[in-house]
Amino acid sequence: MASTPSSPDVAPAPLGRLAALMGVVVSLGPVTPYLLSALGPVLIDELDVARSEFGTLWTVSFGAAVALSLGAGRLCDRLGPRNAMTLVLTLATAALVLLGLAEGYWWIVAALVLSGAAQSGSGASTNLGVIQYVPPARRSMVVGVKQAAVQAGQLSAGLIAPVAAVLVGWRVGFLVLALVGVASLVVVHRLPHDPRDTARTRAARRAVRATAGRRLPRPLVALVVHAALTGVVLQATNVYLPLFAHDEHGFSAATAGLMTAALGAVGIVARLAWARRLDGQLGRMGRLRSRLSATTVVGVAVLASSAPLGDLADSRSAGIVILLSGVLLFGVSAMAATLVVIIEVLTVVPGRVGWASSYVTLGMMSGFMVGPMLFGVLLDGSGGYALPWIVLGTAAALQWLVNDVLERGMPQSPPSSAGAAA
């Protein structure tokens, strides 16, 4: 008898290969706007794109993801993990091909709409895959690997894309990356077929219809709010940290750009380390999220105070050491928070993983859109970095407070025996 999605008897492929595949599924869509950002000077010149037009491209990508996320989650529940991951990879690969052939601004817009559509379903499809194919004792680790792949893709985009553009041309780079999508489609095709019309799929459809128009369960609300506030703080810091290092610490443009790489590297290590620690643990982790939020508040405070404290000590080196300490604190907390939320969403609404994942995606992508815009408006309006950092620290503290209120009275899951067995 076929194993149930919640308790697979045997994984359909080695877990390392399966985790790598899911890493490609979740990273191929979001890597597209990061590649565009890294290649901005080249694309603006070669495709005659205005700087104001270029600035709207991130909004196009994340906006499409936000607009489509709820429908994508329901669609993934209907399709099953294999078919859903096939759709996501097809959209992401088509976006890369379109960019490789781009002749102007509207080609890029079309590609980013496809990229946003891929992002809208990447979390739901891979979370369904984790439930369908991965034994419970190893799910946290697989989630950690696939989420670290997102950060690795963004890091690689910043480090490799400009060099590749010089060596082989940016068009070739996009098309080569599209071949990664094609190869991944072949691997997905080898996964077991999704059941077409079974009790599981009929129950999933009934569950989705039953939730239409109803209030979200409080545990899911807690995750959505946490994801949204994490998105605000995380993406604003990602975007403006290099500029802060340049303006306040006197970094050169090239050195300032490495701050994003440093934050990304810390994020990869943090997600893998937390995944290893949480392997075998499933269920509510509200207290852990609160601790991570508190650490994020400290990390933001250290980042914000790095330049003033360096000036106070009359030592540029001291300011840089404080800045790097803030990057470390922020990376191990804010970057890990997204991992914990995704582990929790696997069980927060049993039988509706795609539907629940879509709301978390909606919250996080909305935060990604709002955070950089808010930081930029505050930076221009106040003429300095103090107010933007204070607002980000407040958002992290609000995340901590709201999480504590929403989690009050809800049971927290102790480490499962699966973790020990593993």
DRENVEXFI-824110 format. One record per residue: x, y, z of N, C-alpha, C in turn. Coordinates in pm, whole numbers, plus 32768, in hexadecimal, padded with zeros to 4 digits. Layout:
N
XYZXYZXYZ
...
END
This chain:
422
80557F8980008000800080008058807C8000
803280DF7FB0808481587FA88084819E802D
80F581D9804D8102822080CC80B682A180C7
808982CE8138803E834A8142809B83BF813D
80688433811880BF84A6810F80F684D28193
80B284B481FF80E284E282808146848482C0
8151840D828B81A983AC82CA81E2834D8264
823D837B820D8272832681A482C682B681DE
82B7824081A5830581CD81D3839681D881A7
83A981FE8128842F820780F0843482818097
849E82CD80A184AD833F804884C3830D7FBA
848E83547F53849983257ECA852383387E8F
857B837F7ED3860283987EA3865883B37F1D
86DE83A77F10873383CB7F81871184587FB2
870E8469803686E184E8806E8738855D8042
87BA85468031881185B2800487E885E37F7A
87CE85857F1F87A585AB7E98871D85EF7E99
86C385BD7EEC863D85F67EF6864486857F2D
8697869A7F9586A687207FCE86E387807F69
874587507F1C878287A57EB5871D87CB7E4A
86CB876A7E22866487867DBF860487F27DF1
85D687E27E6E857A88457EA585BF88CD7EB4
864288CB7ECF868C89477ED5868989917E50
869689477DE2868D89867D5E860089BD7D46
859A89717D6E8510899C7D5884F58A217D9F
85228A2E7E1D85038AA97E6785618B1C7E44
85D68B017E0A86378B6D7DF286378B9F7D63
86098B507D0286148B787C7685BC8BF07C55
85488BFC7C9684F38C6F7C80852C8CEE7CBD
85498CEF7D41857C8D6A7D7E86078D937D52
86568D387D1986DD8D5F7CF086D88DBF7C7A
866A8DBF7C2F86608E147BB8866B8EA87BD8
861B8EDF7C35862E8F6E7C5486B68F8D7C8F
86F18F307CD987768F497D1087DF8F4E7CA1
87CF8EFB7C3C88288F027BC8881B8F887B82
879F8FB67B72878990387B3287CA90A87B82
87BF90A07C0687FC91057C5A889391067C4A
88CF908E7C49896190857C3B899190B57BB2
893B90A37B4C896190C77AC38927914D7A99
88F4919A7AF988AF92177ADA88FA92737A7C
897992967A9789BF92F37A3E89C892C179AE
89DE923F799D89E9920779168963920C78CE
88F891E27913887491DD78D38840926878B2
885892C8790B882A935078F1886893887872
88E7936A785C892C939D77E4890393507766
890392CC776D88EF927C76F4885D927A76C6
87FF927D7725877192757701872D92FD7705
877A9366771E874493EE772286CF93FA7783
86E693C877FD868093CE7867869C944778BE
8635949878D68645950C792C865994E079BC
86A295307A0886BB950C7A94863A95077AE5
85DC955E7AC6855B955B7B0D851094DB7AEC
851894AE7A6D84D794307A47851A93BA7A8D
859E93BF7A9485E693527AD485BF93457B67
85A493B57BA7858093B27C3484FA93717C50
84A493687BEB8420932A7BFF842392927BF4
8491925A7BC7849191CB7BA5847F91727C1F
84B891977C9284A691467D0B841391437D33
83D191B77D25834391BD7D4782F291637CEC
8316915D7C6C82D091057C0E82DB90737C3A
835390497C5C83698FBD7C8083208F987D01
83398FE47D6B82F88FC57DEB82628FE07DE5
823A90467D9781AB90637D8981608FEF7D49
819C8FB47CE1815D8F407CA181548ECC7D03
81BE8EB87D5381BD8E4C7DB5814F8E617E1D
81408EDD7E4C80D88EFB7EAF804D8EE57E73
80388F187DFB7FB48F107DBD7F898E807DA2
7FE98E2B7D837FC88DA27D5A7FD68D3B7DC9
800A8D617E3E80318CFD7EA17FBC8CAA7ED5
7F4B8CE97EF47EDB8C9C7F2D7EA38C397EC7
7E938C677E4B7E638C0B7DE47EC88B9D7DC8
7F4A8BC07DCE7FB18B5B7DB57FAF8AEF7E20
7F988B157E9E7F938AB17F097F228A4E7EF4
7EAD8A817ED17E3C8A277EB77E5689CD7E3E
7E948A077DD77EB489B87D607F1789497D81
7F7B89687DD37FDD89027DF97F9B88907E45
7F3D88B17E9F7EF488487EE67EAA87ED7E84
7E7488277E1C7E2A87D87DB97E8887837D62
7EFA87BD7D3C7F5487787CDF7FA5870A7D23
7FC9871E7DA1802786C37DE380B586F47DCF
811586C27E1D819D86FA7E1B81E786E97D98
81DD86757D598229865F7CDE81FC86BC7C6F
817986C47C588145871A7BEE815987AD7C10
814B87D07C91815C885B7CB981ED88887CA6
824D88337CCD82DA88587CB982FC88607C25
82BE880C7BD382D188147B4382A3889B7B0E
822F88C97B3B81FB894B7B0F825789BC7B3A
828489B97BB782DA8A247BEA835D8A2A7B9B
839B89B87B84841889B57B38840589E37AA8
839489C07A6D837789EB79E3836D8A8379DC
83278AC07A3B83198B527A3D83A08B967A53
83EF8B637AB284718BA07ACF84D18B927A59
84CE8B1D7A1985268B0779A584FC8B607931
84798B6F791B84498BC778B084748C5878C9
84738C827948849F8D0A796985328D1E7945
85868CBB796286158CC77943862E8CC878AC
85E38C76786285F08C7677D085C78CFE7797
855A8D3477CA852A8DB6779B85918E2377B4
85D38E1D7829863B8E80784686B38E6E77EA
86D58DF077CD87458DD87772872E8E0C76E6
86AE8E1976C0868A8E49763A86588ED9763C
865A8F1A76B0861A8F9C76C2864F90057661
85F190577630861390C475D585EE914D760E
85B891507687859291D076C0854E91C07746
851E9230777B84E492357801846F91D87812
841491D377B2839A918477C483B690EE77BF
842190C6777E844C903A7785847290187816
84B99074785684E1905C78E084679057793C
840790B27924838C90B279758343902B7967
83368FFC78EC82F28F7C78D5833B8F0A791D
83C08F0C7916840E8EA4795983FA8EAA79F1
83F38F217A2783E38F2D7AB783568F097AE6
82F38F1A7A91826D8EE97AB282708E507ABC
82B48E0F7A5C82C38D7D7A6283138D547ADD
837C8DA07AFD83CC8D837B7483778D907BF2
83248DF97BF982CC8E0B7C6C82678D9B7C78
82328D6E7C0581D58CFD7C0782198C807C3D
82978C6B7C1482E28BF87C4882F78C037CDE
83198C7C7D0D832D8C8F7D9D82AE8C787DEC
823C8C9B7DB181BD8C8D7DF9819E8BFC7E1B
81CE8B9F7DCA81B18B127DE382268AC07E12
829B8AFC7E1B83138AAC7E3C830D8A767ECA
82E38ACA7F2882DC8A9C7FB382738A307FC7
81FB8A477F90818F89E67FA081B389607F5F
81EB89647EE5820888E77E9E827488967EE5
82DE88DA7F158349888F7F58832088627FE4
82CD88B18029829B888480AB82448808809B
81F38805803381A7878A8016820587167FF9
827287337FB182D386CA7F94831586958012
833386EE8071836D86C180F0830D86638137
828D8687813C82288632817C821985AD8133
821B85B280AE8202853A805E827884D9805E
82F2850D8057836484B8803983C984A680AB
83C384FA8112842D84FB817883F884C381FC
843E846482398414843182BD841184A28324
83B4849F838383A7850C83E58429852D842D
847B84C9844A84F584E28497855B8536844C
854E854283C685B1858B8377857886088334
84FD862A835384BE8699830A84FE871F8328
8520873883A5855D87B983C785E187CC837C
86308763837186B0876E832B869C878A8297
863D874682598623875D81CB85F187EB81B4
8599881C820C856A88A6820185E08907820E
863B88EB826C86AF8941827D870689488202
871C88D581C2877088D2814A872D892080D9
86AC890980C78669894E8056866289E5806D
864F8A1080EA864B8AA0810486D68ADE80FF
873D8A94812687C68AC6811787E88AD78083
87AB8A86802D87C58A917F9E87968B187F68
87298B4D7FA086FA8BD17F7687668C397F92
879D8C34800B88068C93803088838C7C7FDC
88A48BFC7FC2891A8BDF7F7089098C147EE3
88908C097EAD88778C3D7E2788878CD47E21
88568D1A7E8788638DAB7E8C88F68DD47E9B
893E8D8A7EF089CC8DA67F048A1A8D907E83
89FD8D227E3E8A438D037DC18A248D6C7D56
89A88D9B7D5489838E017CF189DA8E7C7CFF
89F08EA87D7B8A418F1F7D918AD48F0B7D74
8B078E937D8F8B978E7A7D7F8BBD8E4D7CF2
8B678DFD7CB48B8D8DBD7C368B588E067BBB
8ADD8E3D7BC48A9D8E757B4D8AF08EE27B0A
8B268F447B538B748FAB7B0D8BEF8F737AC6
8C328F117B058CA88ED47AC68C7F8E857A4A
8C128E377A578BE28DE879E58BB98E427971
8B7F8EB579918B558F1179268BCC8F4078D5
8C3E8F5379178CB78F7E78D08CF38F0B787F
8CF48E9278B98D378E2178788CE78DE57805
8C648DD0781A8C148D8A77B38B9E8DDC7783
8B848E4E77BF8B108E9E77978A998E7F77F0
8A4C8EE5781489DE8ED17871896F8E7B7836
895B8E8177B288F28E2E777589138D997784
898E8D77776989B78CEB777789A58CBD7807
89C48D16786689B48CF278F289248CCE7915
88C48D1E78E688378D007901880E8C7C78C0
883C8C63784588138BE977FF88538B6D783D
88CF8B79786D890E8B0878B288C18AE77932
88988B4E797A884A8B3879F387C38AF879D3
878C8B1B7960870F8ADC793587218A467922
87998A1D78F887B4898E78E887AF8945796E
87D2898B79DB87C489507A60873189327A7B
86D8898E7A52864989757A60861B88FD7A10
864E88F179948628887F793F865887FC797F
86D387F979AF8708878179F086B6875E7A6C
868B87C37AB6863A87AA7B2D85B187737B09
857B879F7A9984FB87687A6A850786D37A4E
857A86AA7A198591861C7A00859185CE7A83
85D286077AE985D985C47B6B854D85BC7BA9
850186297BA2847886287BD8842485BE7B92
843985AE7B1083EC854C7AC3840184BE7AF6
847284A57B38848F841F7B6C845084057BF5
8416846C7C3383D284577CB3835284077C9D
832183C37D0382A383797CF4823283D67CCA
81D883A17C78816783F17C4A810E84187CBF
80D584907CB6807484B97D1B7FF4846A7D07
7FB3843F7D757F3383FB7D677ECD84597D28
7E7E84247CCA7E25847B7C7D7D9F84917CC2
7D5B84287CE67CD684377D1F7CC883D57D92
7CFF83FB7E027D0083A27E767CBC83E87EEA
7CB1839E7F557C7483D97FCD7CC384537FFA
7D4B844F7FEA7D9D84C080137D7C853D7FC3
7D7785307F3E7D5F85A67EED7CD085D97EFD
7C72857F7F0B7BE885AC7F217BDB85F17FA8
7C1D85BC800E7C1885FA80927C5A8683808F
7CC9869080437D0D871180397CB387797FF8
7C6C874F7F8D7C1287AD7F4A7BA187D77FA6
7B6A87787FF17AFD8799804E7B3087F680BB
7BAA87DD80EB7BE2883181557BF688BF8125
7C2788CF80A97C3B895580727BB6899E8064
7B4F895780317ACC899680237A9389BA80AB
7AAA8964810F7A72897C81947AAF89F781D7
7B2B8A1881B27B6E8A8A81F27B518B0C81AA
7B148B0681337AFA8B8080E77A9D8BDC8136
7AC78C5781477A748CB9818C7A798CB28223
7AC08C52825C7AC98C4782ED7B468C8E8321
7B448CAB83A47BB98CE683E17C2B8C8083E4
7CA58CB583D77D198C5C83DD7D2A8C28846B
7D588BAC84797D778B7A85007DE18BD18542
7DD58BE685C67E318C3F860C7EC38C1585FD
7EE48B9486027F728B6F85EC7FA68B9D8564
7F518B9784FC7F7C8BC484787F898C5C8475
7F2F8CA384B87F3A8D3584C17FC08D5C84FF
7FE88D14856880688D3185AA80DC8D238547
80D88CBA84F381438CA6849281418D108426
80CA8D3783F780C08D9B838C80F48E2383BD
80CC8E4B843680FB8ECB846D81938EC7847F
81C48E5884B482558E4B84C8829E8E538442
82688E0E83DC82A88E0F835882A88E9B831C
823A8EE4832B82308F6A82F182958FC98331
829C8FC983B782F9902283FB838A8FF983E2
83A28F7583D984288F4683B5844E8F79832A
83EF8F7382CC84098FA48245842E90378243
83E7908982928405911882988494912E82C8
84B790F3833A853A910A837785AA90CE8322
8594905582F185FC900D82A9861E904F8224
85B7906E81D485D290A3814E860591338153
85D3918381B28607920B81BF869C920781E1
86C291AD823B874F91A2826087A2916E81EB
876E910A81A587B490D5813087D3914380CB
8771919880B0877E91FD804687D792708071
87CA929F80EE880B931B8116888C93088167
88AC928E818F8927927A81DB89A492A7818E
89B29286810C8A2992B780C48A30935080BF
89BE939280A989BD942380A389E1945F812B
89AF9421819789D0944D821E8A6794418237
8AA093D0820D8B3193BC821F8B80942381D0
8B4F9446815B8B9394A881068B8895348140
8B0E955C81678AF795E581958B2D95FF8220
8B1C95A0827A8B3A95B783078BC395838332
8BF6951F82EA8C7894E583118CE694FF82AB
8CC39543823D8D28956681DB8D5994F38185
8D0A948881798D31941981238D2E94478091
8D86940F80418D7C94247FB08D0193DC7F7B
8CD893FF7F018C6193C07EC88C7193297EBF
8CE892FC7E958CFE926C7E868CFD92267F0E
8D4092627F728D4692257FF78CBC92258038
8C70929180258BE99298805E8B9292298027
8BA392097FA78B54919E7F6B8B6D91187FAC
8BE591097FE48C04908A80268BB6907780A8
8B7B90E280DD8B2A90D481568AB0907C813C
8A75908980C58A07903180A18A358FA18099
8AAB8F8D805F8AE28F0580588AFB8ECE80E4
8B308F23813F8B4A8EF681C78AC88ECF820E
8A618F2281FE89E18F03823C89A68E838201
89B68E72817D89848DF8813E89CE8D7D816E
8A518D87817F8A9F8D1581AF8A778CEE823C
8A638D5482938A358D38831B89AC8CF68317
89568D2582BC88CF8CEC82B088D28C598288
892A8C34822C89348BA98202895E8B508276
89C88B7A82BC89F98B2C832D898E8B23839A
894A8B9283B588E48B94841E88728B3583FF
88438B37838487D28AE0836087F98A4D8367
88708A2D8339889C89A1834088B1897583D1
88EB89CE8422890489AA84AE8881899984FB
882289F484E787A289E7852B8755896E84F8
875F89508477871B88DA84418751885B8481
87D488558492881087E084D387DF87D48563
87D8884685A887AD88428633871A881C8640
86C8884885E18638883085EA860C87AF85A5
866A87668569864486ED852085FA868C857C
85868660854E85338607859D84CD865085F2
84D186D585F5847087238642840C876385E3
838D874B85FC8322878485AB82B987BD8609
826C881D85DA82018854862C821B88E58652
81DF891286C081E6899D86EA826F89BF8723
82A68A3086F783298A5D872783228AF28748
82B38B1C8784829F8BA987A083088BE487FB
83318B9B886083968BCF88BC841C8BE58875
843E8B89881C84BA8B9887D084B28C138777
84408C27873784308C9E86E2843E8D1E8735
84088D1D87AE84158D93880584A78DAE8827
84F38D45884485818D57886285CD8D8C87E9
85AC8D59877485ED8D8A86FA85CA8E1C86E1
854D8E4386FB85258ECE86EA85728F288749
85828EFC87C685CD8F4C8827865E8F5D87F9
86998EF487C387238EFD8792872B8F5A8719
86C28F5986C486BF8FB3865186BC9045867E
8670906286E8866E90EA871F86FB91158747
874290BB878B87CC90DA87B5882590ED873A
8815909786D6886590A1865D885191268615
87D29151860987B591D285C987F29245861B
87E7923B869F881F92A486F588B792AD86E4
88F9923A86DA898B923B86C889B092768640
8967925185D78980928B8553897093228556
89029350859288E493DF8593894C942E85E2
898093F2864D89DC943A86A48A6E942E8678
8A8893E086108B1493C585EB8B5F944585C4
8B20949A85748B649515854A8B72957885BE
8B07959686098B1795F3867A8B7D95C286E1
8B7C954287018BDB950E87638C6A9513872E
8C7994FB86AC8CFD9507866F8D3095968677
8CD595F7865E8CFC968586698D1E96A886F9
8CCE967287558CE5969087E38D6E965D8810
8D9195E887DE8E1495AE88008E8595E887AC
8E5D963F874C8EBE967A86F08F11960E86AB
8ECA95A386848F0E953186458EB494F685DA
8EE09505855D8E9494C984EF8E91943284FB
8F0093F885288F07936785378EA29334859C
8E91937D860A8E2F9355866F8DA393578636
8D8493BC85E68D0093C385A78CE7934E854A
8D4E932684FF8D3F92B684A38D2B923384EE
8D769221855C8D6591A885AD8CD791A085E4
8CA1921186128C17921486448BB591F685D3
8BD0922F855E8B79921684EB8B75918184CA
8BE9914184C48BEE90B284A48BAC905D8511
8BB7908A858E8B72904485FB8ADB904C85E8
8AAC90C185BB8A1E90CF859F89F19076852D
8A43906D84C58A23901384558A158F838486
8A718F5A84DE8A6D8ED1851389EE8EBA8565
89D08F1485C089588F06861488DA8F0785C0
88D38F638561885E8F6D850B884E8EF084B6
88BD8EBF847E88B68E4B842788878DCD846D
88BA8DB484E788978D38852C88088D3C8562
87CA8DB1856787428DBB859D86DB8DD38530
86E68E4284E886828E63848386818DFD8412
86F78DD183E786FC8D6E837B86C38CE883A9
86DC8CC3842686A98C44845A86138C488472
85DB8CC1848B854C8CCC84A884F68C988435
85228CB383B984D48C83834784D38BEA8342
85438BAD8366854A8B1B836884E88AE183CD
84E48B1B8446848C8AE884AF83FA8AF38484
83D68B628447834C8B74841883278B0883B3
83818AE8835883638A8582F0835B89F9832B
83AD89DB838E83A1895A83D18319894F8416
82EE89BB8456826D89B9849C81F889AB843D
820089E783C8818D89E7836D816F895B8338
81D088FF834481B988768317814A88328367
8137885D83E380D588198439806C88768472
807188F884528017895684957F85893E8470
7F6A891683F47EE188F583C97EE9886D8383
7EDA880083CB7EEB877B838F7E9487678313
7ED1873082AA7E898714822E7E7D878981D0
7EAE87FF81FA7EA2887681A57F2788C281A0
7F8F887A8183801588B4818680248920811B
7FF6890580A28000896880377FB389E68057
7F3989D6808A7EE38A4880AD7F238A9A811A
7F548A5981857F948AA181F280158AE481C3
80638A9E817180E18AD6814080C98B5480EE
80598B5880A5803D8BCC805080288C4980A4
7FE98C3C81197FD78CB1816E805C8CE181A9
80B28C8381CD81368CA981FE81858CEF818F
817C8CBB811581BE8CFB80A381888D88808E
81048D97809680C68E1A808880FE8E7C80EE
81068E50816D813B8EA881D481CB8ECD81BC
821E8E6B819B82AC8E85818B82C98EDD8112
82888EC080A1829D8F108028826A8F9E803B
81FC8FAF808581CB903680A28233908280F3
8270903E815482DB907D81A1835290A0814B
8374904880ED83E39063809283C990E1803F
834B90F780188329916E7FCA832E91EC801F
82F791E4809982E7925A80EC836B9286812B
83BC922681598434924781A6849392A88161
84C6928980EA852392E680A984E6936D808A
8467936E805F842693ED8041841B944480BF
83F59406812E83E7944E81AC846E948681D9
84D5943481D3855B946081FD858894D681A5
857294CB8122859C953580C7855495B880E0
84D195B280F78484962B811484B4966D8194
84CB961B81FB84FA9651827B8586968A826F
85DA964A821F86649679820B8665970281C7
8615970E815C860F978E811585CD97FA8169
856497D381B28519983582008566986A8277
85B4981482B885FC983D8331868A986B8314
86BF984682A08746986D827C87B2981E82C3
878D97B0830587F0975E834A87BA96D38363
8810967F839C87EB95F283AF87AD95D48436
87B09632849287809615851986EC95EC8519
8697963D84DA8607962184DB85E6959D8494
861C9582841C85FF950083DE862594898435
869A948F847686C2941F84CC866694138545
863D9484857D85E0948085EF855D943C85C6
852C945D854F84AE9422852184BF938B850A
8531936284D1854792D384BE8552928B8544
859892C785A385A0928B8628851792818669
84C492E88654843B92E5868983EA92778649
83FD926385C683B491F8858083DC917085B7
845E915D85D4848B90DF860E845390CC869A
844F913A86E884159132876F837F91178768
833B9154870782AD913B86F4829490A986CF
82EC9073867D82E78FE5865A82ED8F8E86D8
83458FB0873083568F6987B082D78F768804
82A18FF1880E822B900A886081AF8FC58828
81968FD887A681208F9C876881288F05876E
819F8ED0875781B18E3F875F818E8E0C87EB
81BA8E558850819F8E2C88DA81088E2E88F6
80C38E9488C480328E9F88DA7FE78E308891
800B8E1988137FC38DB687C37FE08D2887F2
80578D108827807C8C8A8852804C8C6A88DF
801E8CD089297FF78CBC89B47F858C5689BD
7F998BF28A0D7F328B8D8A217F368B1C89BC
7F8A8B2889537F948ABB88F280048A5E891B
7FEF89DA890D8055897A893680D0898388DD
81468973891981C2897088CF81F188DE88C6
822788BA8853824E8830883C82D988168873
82E787B288CA836E878C88F883B78743888A
843B87368892848586E8882F844C865C8825
8434863287AA83F985AD87968463854187A2
843484C887BC8491845887C984D484388746
8497846586D784D4844E8656855C848A864E
85698501868D85EC85418689865584EF86CD
863384B0873C8693845D878286B283E18735
864D83AB86F78661833286AA86B983478634
86A983BF85F886FB83DE8586878B83F185AF
END
